[in-house]
Amino acid sequence: MFNYIEEVNKNIKIEEGKNVIENILINIYFKEGISTKELGRNMLLPIPIVAAIKKEFIKRKILIQDRGIRLTSEGKAFIEDELGFKNINKDLYIKLLTEPWKDHKEIIEIREELNIIFKNRPQVDVTIDQSKCSIDTAIKRAVLCIKNHTLIGKKILCIGDDDLVSIALGFLLRKLYKTSITYKTSITVMDIDERIINYINNIAMEENLPIKCEYIDFRKELSKDFKKQFDCFFTDPPYTLEGMNLFLSRGIEALNDESGLSIYLSYAHKSPDFELAMQKNFLNMGLVVSEIITRFNTYEGAEIIGNIGQMIILKTTNNSKALMGSSYEGAIYTGELRATARLYKCKKCGEVLKVGSLEKFRTIEELKLKRCLKCNSQIFELIDKRSI
């Protein structure tokens, strides 16, 4: 089918990006008869721009002006067949769009379905700054895609996914469609942890989810096969500026070369000086901050960041670029930049053991797995933490 969005974009060339043109059609699809004024308010666009886009679609017989703006049969077919909205549960989509954080019945059902999957995911590897987000956080991240029109028919990338956002996205997609179909949406996970890759691959296969995983070391330059391929990406990078810059850079390389694409960056709440440095890096990458949602993310056992983190939604511009294009050899993880050793005491026999990136036991999980060397217990108490 003819790509009407590309054609209209050639004539209008709005600075906000062609995804705005697509979102205008989607707004009309879910609210036939909407006025130009209301459409402008919904899209945060000046009315003359909305009117110009509307006229272009009317010329191409996609829209008609009849008691508001309405789709023609050809327009409806384009949205359903080409953009991927065929057989979607419109009522649920509108509920999630207008009340994204409400505990809808369908969200409760997804939470229950994901419970065992999240409980059985691999243990965190703190040496690469992993920390498990809660089920509710993963679901909220998925719902963000609806709120920002980046779910249906999109190519979504997860830059690292120990949080299983890809799985939450897959379950949300399945809940949105009334019948079993081949989704227009595709989800790709890039991760260096083969345990995560294998776990997600197995779940995706069992649940018939549109997810594929790739083993990627982000320190190495991204393959040409993955560049300029995606419509948005999620990342919860290492909590260092170097790690954040690297993960964002790889994501920018993977995004299509368009303005207005969404980046969902989960990050710890930091000091004003650290966040100033972060935002300077955003500017250097040609990114703008669209929204910051404090206390959005909750984590299991991440006491070092208070078990909570913020969601920063960034948008690409025509000047967006990666800061780290080639391979990177420097440190990116917290433990690499600030090596520490923790002393744990066995609560049964009192034996004291060291845990750290340079020690025999790299993590407390490894120590618990291998047990106390003296009495074979698995219960330990943190008694000291020191820099190496």
N, C-alpha and C positions, 0 to 999 in steps of 0.2 A: 504493500500500500504506500501511496505517496506520503512523504514526510512533510506534513503541513507546518510543523513547528519550525523546521529548518528554513522553509520557504518564507514564512512570516518574519523570522529573525533576520533574514537577508535584507528585507525591506525596512524593518523598524530599527534594528541594531540598538536595542536599549542597553544602557550601561549595567543594569542589574543582572544581565545574563539571560540566555534563552530558556533556562529552567523556569523563569518567571512566566514566560509565555505559556509553557506547558501547564503550570499551576493555575493559570487563569481558566483554561479548559476544564481542569479537574474540579475547580470550584463550581463552575457552571454545571458539570455532570452531577454533582451532589446537591445542587440547589437550582433546579431549572426555574427560570423566571427571575433570577437575581437582577438587580438594577446595576447600571454602570457605577453609580455612586457607592453602593455597598461593596461591589467587587473591588473598587479602588481602596476602600477601607480595609477589606480583608487582606489585600496584597500589599498594603502600605505603598501604593503607587499613586501618583497624580492622576486625576480623572482624564485629562487629555491623552495621556499615554495609554490608559486602559481603552479609551474610545478608539484610538488609532489601531490598537491590536484587534479590537472587536471588528472594526471595519475590514481589516485584512482577512479575517476568518469568514466574514459574511461574503466577501468577494469570492472566496473559494468554496462557498456553500457548505461550510462547516457549522456556522451559526446563523440564526435568524433573530430579528428583533420583533418579538410578538408577546406583549404583556411581560416585558423584561427580556433578558437574553436567554435564548434556548438553543439546544443542539438540534441539528438536522439528523436524519437517520444515518447519513454518512459520517457526521461528527461523532455520533454515539459509537458507531462501528470502529472509528479510528481510536477512540479512547479505550474501548473494551478489547479490541483485537491487537492493536499495536502498543498501547501503553500498559496493557495487562490487567485491566479492571473487570474483565468478563467474569461473571458469577461471583463477584465480591459481595459480601454481606454489608450492604450500604448502611444499615442501621448501626451496626457495630462500628464501622469505620467512622461514622459521624460522632458516635458516643466518645470514641477514643480521641478524635480530633478536637472536640469541644470541651471534654472533661478528661484530659489525659491521665490525671493522677488519682482519679476516683477508683475505688475498689469494685469495679464492675464484676458481675457474675463470671464473665468470660475470663477476666484476669485472675480471679480466684481459681478457676479451673486450670488455667495454665500453670499457676503456682503449684498446685497439687500434682500436676503431671510431671513437673520438673524436679520435684522434691528428691526423689531417689537418685536421679541423674546428677544433681548437684552434690548430694551427700557422697557419692562414689567417685567424684573427680579426683585426679591425682593430687598428692600432697604438694604444698607450695615448695618452691625452690627459692629460698631467700637470697641465694647467691646471685640470682638474676632478678631480684626485686619483685618476685611474685607475691601477691596477696589476694586471697579469694574474696570477690565481692559477693554480697548476699543475692539470693534468688530475686528478691524485690528490686534490687538495683539493676540486675541484668534485664529484667522485664521492663523497668522504666527506661533503660537505654534503648530497648527495642521500640517502645512506644514513642520515643523522641523522633524516630524515623517517620512515623505517621504525622506527628505534629509539624515536621519540617518537609513533608512530602518527599521523603527519600527512601521509601520502602517498596512500593508497588512498581514493578517493572524495572527496578534499578539494579546496578552491579555494585554490591556493597563489599567493602574490604575491612577485615579486622586485622590490625597490625599488632600481633600478639593476642592470644585469647584464652589465657588461663581462667578468665571470668565467664567463659562459655556464652558470651553475647550472641555468637552465631547460632547457638542452639535456641536461645530465647527468641531470636528473630525468626527462626524456622517454625517454632511452635506458634508464634503470633500469626505468621502467614497462614498456617494451616487452619487456625481458628477463624480467620477472616473470610475464607472461601467456603461457599456452600457445598461445593462438590469437589471431588478429587480431580485436580488438573495438573498440567505441566506449567509450573510457575514461570512467569516472565522474569521474576526476581532471581538473581544468583548471588550467593554469598561465598567469599573466598577468605580463608584464614591463612595468614603467614605467621609462622612461629619457629623458634629455634629448639623448642622442647618437644622431642619426639613422643613423649608420653601424652602430651596435650593433643598433638596431631592424631595419634592413634585413637585416643579416646573419642575425640570429636568425629573422626571418620567412622568409627563403629556406631556411634549414636545416629549419625546422619544416614547411614545405610539401614539401620534397624527401623528408623522412623520415616524414611523416605523424604528427607529434607534436602533442599537444593544447596548443599554446602560441599565445597572441596577445600582441601588443606594442602599447603605447600611448605616444605622445609626451607626456611630462609634465614640466613645470618645477616642481620641488617647492617653489620659492619662492612659487608661487601656491597659493591655496587649492584643495584637492582637490575635484573635481566630485562632486556628490551621487550620480551614477551609480556611483561607486567606493567610496562610504562604506558601512561595515557589510556587506561582501560576502565577506570572505575568512576562512579558518580558520587561517592562519599566514603569516608572511612572512620572507624572507631580506633582509638588507641588509649591505653593506660600505661604510659611508658615508665622507665626508671625515674625515680624522683631526684634526678640530677639535671642540670641544664644541658649537659652534654648528651645524656640519654634522650631527653625531650626533643632536642634539636635533631638528633639522628632519626628518631621514629617519625617525627613530623616531616622531615626531609624525604624519607622513603615514601611516606604517604602522598606527599605532593607530587612526587615523580609518578606515582601510580594513578593519580587522578587524571581525568580528561582535562584537556587544556581549555577550561571555561571559567568564566567569572560566576560567583555566587554559589559554588559547590560547598557542601557542608562537611566540616571536620568536627568530630565529637571527641574532645580531649578530656579525659579524666585525670585529675591531678590533686595532690595534697594541698590543703590550705597552707600557704607560706607567708613569710614576713613581707611587709610592704616593699622592702628593698629587693627581695628575691623576685616578687611578682613584677616589679618594675623591669628587672632584667629579663623576665619571661616575655613581657609585652614588647620590649625592644626587639627581642628575637622574632616575635610575631611580625612586627613591622618590617624587619629585615627580610623576612620570607614573603612579604607582600600579602599578609593575611590580616583580616580585620576581626575584632571580637564582636560577634553578633549577640551573644547572651552569656551570662555567667550565673549558674544556679548553685548557690552555696549549699553545703550539707546534702548534696544530691546522692552521693555514693556512700554506701556503708560496706564495711569489710569485716571478715572474720579474723580475729587474732592479729590485727594490724595496730597494736597499741602505740607503735612509734608515731603514727599519724592520727592517733585518737580515734581510730576505727571509722573515720569519715573523710570524705574528699569532695571536691567541687567538680562540676561539669562545666567546661568552657566550650562553647560552640563557636567555632571559627568559620569564616567564609573566605573563599578564594577571590582574588581580583585578577584583572588582566596583567598584573605585575607579579603574580605569585611565582616563587621559585624555591628550589631546595637550597639549603645552606651547605649541605654535605652531599655532593653529587657522586664523588668517587669513593673508593674504599676508605675506611676510617680505622685507625689502629689504636686510638686512645681509649682511656677508661670511660665507661658509661654507667656502670652500676655503683650503687652506694657503697658496697663493700670494697670495690676496687679503689674508690677515691678516699674512703675513710675506713680502713681495715680495723676491725674490732675483734676482740675475743671475749666470750662470755663464760663465766664460771658457774657451773651447775653442780648442786650437791644432791646426791642420792638421798631421798627421804627415808630409805630403809636402813642403809648402812653408813651413811655419812661420807661416802667416797666423793671427792671433788674432781670434776672432769672439765676440760676446756672444749669450747665449741667456737668455731670460727672458720673463715675461708681458708686460712693457712694451717688449720689444725686437722687432727685425725678425723674428727666429726665436724663436718661443715655446718650442719644445721641441727637444731634440737630434735627435728623429726628423725634424722639419721641416728642420733644418740638413742632415742626411744626405740627405734627399730632394732638396733644392735644390743640394747640393754646395758645396764651397769656391768662393767668389767669384773667387779668384785662379787656382787650378789645376784646379778641377773634381773634386777628390778627395772621397771619402766617409768617410775615416778621420780621426777627431779624438780628441784627448786632453784630458780635463778638467784645467785647470791652476789654477783659482781659483774660489771661490764667495764672494759678498759680498752683504750686505743692501743694498737700494736705499733 
